[in-house]
Structure formats: C-alpha cells, structure tokens
Amino acid sequence: MTNFTIAVAASADVPELNQLVNSAYRGDSSRQGWTTEADLLDGQRTSEADLLDLLSKPAGQILTYRVGGKLLGCVYLEQTGKKGYLGMLTVAPDVQTAGIGKRLLAEAEAVGRAAGCQTITMTVLTQRHELIAWYERRGYQSTGVTKPFPDDPRFGLPKQPLTFVFLSKSLV
C-alpha cells in the first residue's frame, strides 16, 4: 500500500482504534484475516478506557497506520529503561496480507532503537502457532517464560485454558 502514514495516536483516535482492534481479533469480522482469536476467546480485546490508559502512560505510545486517512493498523510500544514492550499489533482483517504488519513492526523497532531500547519483548498466546512463527521469521525468539491468560473479562472470555509466551528480540 502506497501513500501511507505512520503517526503517534492521540486520544481523539481512541474510538477508531477500539473498533479496529476488536474487529481484527474477535468476532466474525476477525475471521476475514489470519490473526483472529475468535476460536480461542469471546468478548472484547480492548476498550476505549483501556486504550486511553495506554495513551496516558508517559513511556507508552500507539503508532497508527493510515492510508488516505483510513486507519488500517496500529501497534503499542512502551519503554522501560533499555527495554521495550510491544503489544496490540493490529491490522484490519481485509488487508492483513498487504505488508502493513511488517511495516508497523519495523517502525516500532526503529522508534524503540532511537529511544535507547536494546531489546523488545512481547507476549503471544502459545496456541497461536502461526503468529509465533511470523514473529520468529522477524527475529523474535521465545524466552521460555510463560504466564497464564488473565482471569479478567476486560481482556476476553477464554474458551479453553490459555497461556502467553514471552518473545524477545535484540535491537543492538
């Protein structure tokens, strides 16, 4: 996709971000793409309040990807010292094979590197083998550390026991 812009999200973007993230991960709309979690979880992926919380963190930011003003993707990046945390990499289901995720990931890594991050970590559901493989092809490796999915309906309602695995990539 040509003529795209990547910019830092503002609070005015929150309703649109909320719709994008939830449509890409949960419900029938997410089944148009390959990153759906609809078979693993019901409920929402995020909320406007949660997105506003992310935007309010001094060391956090959400990068947006737009074409012609239309929001097609986003990613969250938070810096703690020399470590970055990446989350919520999202691409609209109908354009998930257009390279937007790769561009957003590369931009998040560049932003992290410029801010002094030496590594970036993330969590991915262990049941998402194809997604873990996608990140591994981009240099991320499993740390072997896992944690259970939170028992909190704000993040979704698991249809089976779920676990996150931590992935990490060196930026130096």
C-alpha positions in Angstrom: 0.0 0.0 0.0 1.5 3.3 -1.1 0.9 6.8 0.4 0.6 5.5 3.9 1.4 7.4 7.1 2.6 6.2 10.4 1.9 8.6 13.3 1.5 8.6 17.1 -2.1 8.2 18.1 -3.9 10.9 20.1 -6.9 10.5 22.4 -9.2 11.5 19.5 -8.1 8.3 17.7 -9.4 6.1 20.5 -12.9 5.2 19.2 -11.5 4.3 15.8 -8.6 2.3 17.4 -11.1 0.4 19.6 -13.2 -0.6 16.6 -10.1 -1.7 14.6 -8.5 -3.8 17.4 -11.7 -5.5 18.4 -12.7 -6.2 14.7 -9.2 -7.7 14.0 -9.1 -10.1 17.0 -12.6 -11.1 18.0 -15.9 -11.9 16.5 -16.9 -12.8 12.9 -15.2 -9.8 11.3 -11.8 -11.1 12.6 -12.3 -14.3 10.6 -11.6 -12.4 7.4 -7.9 -12.3 8.4 -5.4 -14.8 9.8 -4.8 -13.1 13.2 -8.3 -14.0 14.6 -8.6 -15.1 18.2 -12.3 -15.8 17.7 -11.9 -19.6 18.2 -9.9 -19.0 21.5 -11.8 -16.1 23.1 -15.1 -14.4 23.2 -15.7 -10.9 24.4 -13.7 -7.8 23.7 -9.9 -7.5 23.0 -9.8 -3.9 24.4 -11.9 -1.0 25.3 -11.8 2.8 24.9 -10.9 3.1 28.6 -8.0 0.7 28.2 -6.7 2.5 25.1 -6.9 5.8 26.9 -4.9 4.2 29.8 -2.2 3.1 27.3 -2.1 6.6 25.8 -1.7 8.2 29.2 1.5 6.3 30.0 4.4 8.6 29.7 6.7 5.9 28.3 4.0 4.4 26.0 2.6 5.2 22.6 0.3 3.8 20.0 1.5 4.1 16.4 -1.2 4.3 13.8 -1.0 3.3 10.1 -3.3 5.1 7.7 -3.9 5.2 4.0 -6.0 8.1 2.7 -6.9 8.9 6.3 -8.4 5.4 6.9 -7.0 3.6 9.9 -5.7 0.2 8.8 -3.3 -0.7 11.6 -1.7 0.1 14.9 0.9 -1.1 17.4 1.6 -0.3 21.1 5.2 0.4 22.3 6.2 1.1 25.8 9.8 1.8 27.0 11.1 0.8 30.4 14.8 1.7 30.6 16.6 -0.1 27.9 13.7 -2.5 27.3 10.7 -2.0 25.0 7.4 -3.8 25.2 5.4 -4.3 22.0 1.8 -5.2 22.0 -1.5 -5.0 20.2 0.0 -5.2 16.7 -3.2 -4.9 14.7 -4.1 -4.9 11.0 -7.6 -4.6 9.6 -8.7 -8.1 8.6 -9.3 -7.4 5.0 -5.7 -6.1 4.4 -3.7 -8.5 6.6 -1.6 -9.8 3.8 -0.6 -6.3 2.4 2.6 -5.9 4.5 1.2 -3.4 7.0 2.1 -5.6 10.0 5.7 -5.8 8.8 5.9 -2.0 8.3 4.4 -1.3 11.7 6.7 -3.8 13.4 9.7 -2.3 11.7 8.6 1.2 12.7 8.0 0.2 16.3 11.5 -1.3 16.4 13.0 1.8 14.9 11.2 4.0 17.5 12.4 1.7 20.3 16.0 1.7 19.0 16.0 5.5 18.7 14.8 5.8 22.3 17.6 3.6 23.5 15.9 0.2 23.8 18.3 -2.7 23.5 15.6 -5.3 23.4 11.9 -5.6 22.6 9.6 -8.2 24.3 6.0 -9.2 23.7 3.6 -11.8 24.8 1.7 -14.1 22.4 -0.8 -16.8 23.1 1.0 -20.1 23.0 -1.9 -21.5 21.0 -1.2 -19.0 18.2 1.5 -21.1 16.4 1.2 -19.3 13.1 1.6 -15.9 14.8 4.6 -17.0 16.8 6.2 -18.3 13.6 5.5 -15.0 11.9 7.4 -13.2 14.7 10.2 -15.7 14.7 10.7 -15.0 10.9 11.3 -11.4 12.0 13.9 -12.2 14.6 11.9 -12.8 17.7 12.7 -15.8 19.9 10.9 -17.5 22.7 12.3 -16.7 26.1 10.8 -19.9 27.5 8.9 -17.7 30.1 5.1 -18.1 30.1 2.2 -16.7 32.1 -1.4 -17.6 32.3 -4.1 -15.5 30.5 -5.6 -13.1 33.0 -8.8 -14.1 34.6 -10.4 -10.7 33.8 -13.3 -10.3 31.3 -11.9 -6.9 30.2 -9.4 -8.9 28.1 -11.8 -11.6 26.8 -13.5 -14.8 27.8 -11.3 -17.8 27.2 -13.0 -20.8 25.5 -10.1 -23.0 26.8 -7.1 -22.6 29.2 -4.8 -20.0 27.6 -1.1 -19.2 28.2 1.1 -16.4 27.0 4.7 -17.0 25.9 7.3 -14.1 26.0 9.1 -13.4 22.8 12.2 -11.1 22.6 14.4 -9.5 20.0 17.7 -7.7 20.4 17.8 -4.3 18.8 21.6 -3.9 19.0 
